[in-house]
Each structure stands twice: as structure tokens, then as C-alpha cells.
Amino acid sequence: MAGPRSIEIHILGRAFKVACSREEESALIAAADYLDEKMREIRDGSKVIGAERIAIMAGLNMAHELLTQSGGSLIEESRARLTHCNTLLDSVLEDQDKLF
């Protein structure tokens, strides 16, 4: 596995340097292309002005798509994982308290 390297992505005509591994490069480029497409759709199809506002709207739309695509099961799966993580953290922290 190669270490992180810097690649250039383009969103709304602006270039950004992003660090990623060689293995993640194609997925990162695909994600940037998807975000760019969604932001262009918002910019061209609405009265939203400003890259920051367009990015927020695109993020909200993408999050909504992600959460509703799976019929809400993603939310439940995420909650279950978070509950499990909290349980593990509580256990580890409890063991730490016993050391002092």
C-alpha cells in the first residue's frame, strides 16, 4: 500500500489539491466529479448564489439521497454501530478508571 500523495480535483471550475493513497485515487476522483455535477445542477437550476451555499445545498441533497435510498436502514445501521462504539468506549474508559 502506497502512502498518501497529492492529486488535483476540480469542482465548479476551481482546482483543489487533496491527499489520498493511490488505491483511493479513482474513488476520490469519482466522488469529486459527482459533487461537481450536483453543484452545477444547483447553480444552473436555482437562484442559489455563492459556492459555499451551493456546496451546502449539494451536501444536503446528497445526504438526503443517501439516507432515503436504503429506506432508512442506513440510519438504523449507523445507530447500531454508534451504540456498539459507545459500549466499547465505555468499557475501555471503565478499565482506565481502575488503573488510578
Summary of the structure (lengths in Angstrom):
residues: 100
radius of gyration: 19.4
end to end distance: 39.8
largest distance: 60.4
contacts: 218
relative contact order: 0.08
helix: 70%
strand: 14%
